[in-house]
């Protein structure tokens, strides 16, 4: 039995309508859950970088990368283990303002977690935290005991520890 591993998938693409549906269908057909997905500009002009997090065996991961790269707009796709990446996630919490003023523990939790207060008004305050998944999960558990009004979390953003050389690869493809 092959072991499931958490992989960070980096997909460099042209920014075309409908590509997200086709790529997510590759995972859906194989009954693979995508833990998170983020899309942003990349270090290369006019190239979008998607960062996805999935748990599966390396054998399946290689097959999926092959399927992703068959999409016309995909320039190149990579996968990396947790140890090969540096990543962050972000989240924001909306909480009742009276908690900030009446619960000393809330201020301690914010300080100890290296979170920051983004805004405060009479009705609510908003806390932002960036960090590893485990740090965000811990902060969520601590704040949840006091009642969270709203919560949202971003997908993973990541860079590899080793040089990706995607720019060099693109330059070679254009010649």
Order of alpha helices (4+ residues) and beta strands (2+ residues): beta-alpha-beta-beta-alpha-beta-beta-alpha-alpha-beta-beta-alpha-beta-beta-alpha
